[in-house]
Amino acid sequence: MNKDYIIEQLKKQIEGFEVAAKTEKVGTVSEIGDGVARITGLGDAMASEMLEFENGAVGVALNLEEDRVGAMVLGEYTDIKEGDQVKSTGQILSVPVGENFIGRVINPLGKPLDGKGDIKSEKSYPIEKIAPGVITRQKVNQPVQTGIKAIDAMIPIGRGQRELIIGDRQTGKTAVAIDTIINQKGQDMICIYVAIGQKESKVARIVSELEKHGAMEYTTVVLAGAADPAPLSFIAPYAGCALGEYFMDKGQDVLIVYDDLSRHAWSYRQVSLILRRPPGREAYPGDIFYLHSRLLERSAKLSKDFGGGSITALPIIETQAGDVSAYIPTNVISITDGQIYLEADLFYKGVRPALNVGISVSRVGSDAQTKAMKKVAGKLKLDMAQFRELEAFAQFGSDLDEKTKTTIERGKRTVEVLKQGQYEPMAMENEVAIIYAATNGFLDDVAVEKVGAWERDFQKYLNSSAKAVLDLIREKKELSKEVVLKLEKAIKEFKEVYQNGN
Amino acid sequence: MKVTPTQYADALYEATKDKSQEEVGGFAANLAKVLAHNNQLRLKDKIIAKFSEIYNRENSIVEAEVISREKLDEEVRTKVRTSLMIKYGAKEVILNNIIDPNIKGGIIIKVGDDVMDGTVDRQLAELKSCLNH
């Protein structure tokens, strides 16, 4: 790099530089505070048009009133003064999207937060987009393997589905979502984790955990932290969804986790109240239902003619003291295609993930389940249902008839089998094998408290000595006679080795 | 129901359209009475501003604020006037010249919400941002 070259370049740049005086629409800030500005002028601003403040901050026109515009400011608003000029841009708020965002931590406006340098992008997508219509959609037919036994077996999720994860604080909602992301390795899935109003320390922990498991290679984290202004939290899920739509339009499968939508509703409530929109139930504005329905409706499975991509959404809702009949939980429950209930009681009893399989449902996922899983899951569901019915009698122990006793004993072992540690997602074929073993009585002679250890060794044995069986299940995806025979043989062999070993 | 300044100004314009000077005086007095009765006298400035806006629009008059470093001479004024007449299809252009030495050169023309910024100041700022990228 010599001096002359630099000067030459500068000269060229300056020579080629041209400014045409163009007409701009401007308004004046008449009121500013709490992240919301009121602007006079701007006569022909559009709804949700991007505005530009003098300090470079971006605003979004939300309220179009008779002689002024109410706008939220995305980012720093403390140095915007009354009387500042605001330019309209003629564009609807959009965010940059592209391949380069994979593996990065970004804010809702697409700016990097991980200190790994600028992100180049060629395209930008509007953050608000009408969801794909009926013609473009297809029914959900491919599974999302969460790697969690209880979910894959009993509450299956399909690509393009919206499955709500709901529960009190500290019941492992985020853990379920993160495990699912970790398990997408090699499953041809782009993952987007949208943190809405989350503690930065929590997000840092999640990102490092994802990196440790090699999951950041296909994951983008969109972060609107607890310290960021409410408008950023408000647009975060839409920005994440826009990024997801970019990949869906390219025919790829996308998994988006919205963590969590209760905070999203809070931030929208704040913005709405400051904009003086009338408050309704629980002080939420009137369009709070539409806020979530238009977001979740953008998850879709597109048909082959439209590229065949999909967006699967895992929204998370935090309930207060198990109250699922509050306003926001009921709204989101009614929008989604099923819900996964996590319960504090189960969590403290040591059932982790603390899934309440009795009231958790998946309305469309069973179509997407692999045949092998469907077969073992049917029996599993029945076992669990019978166990729940008889659970109350479990204390009486010896006074029960033989049949009830076996059901209870079987149920206890099934519950043990469905327990699973965090960051330990399991492949589909391993899940099928252990559930098959549990539902077909191979565990009945193992003591309940030893089931956990038994299973761990069983999986080790399968992964090393009986790999052929696993491969067979993975390829065939169904439990044909031949597969069942081989699987049973493997289980029996393992039991012999195991019992001799002890 | 509350009556907004725009509605007052609209009504006043409708009523005074095609009326002679003396009649207009009566309407203005009436409006003042109505405002006093409705307890809305404080809206008078807004109504006046709105009225002149409506009047200008209806009669194709454009009021432009021209900011320049030095006082504009007649030649430039005529140029600005004709170009604005073409741009806005106006019959008459009222120029209001404001002197601001900070803009270094060129002029800013403001018509309502529209701003045409042709100053050296802005061009320098754009060159700066262009070189920064």
Interface residues (C-beta under 8 A of the other chain):
Chain A: L10 Q13 I14 F17 V19 A21 K22 T23 E24 K25 V26 G27 G41 L42 G43 D44 E66 D67 Q85
Chain B: T4 T6 G106 G112 D113 D114 V115 M116 D117 G118 R122 Q123 E126 L127 C130 L131
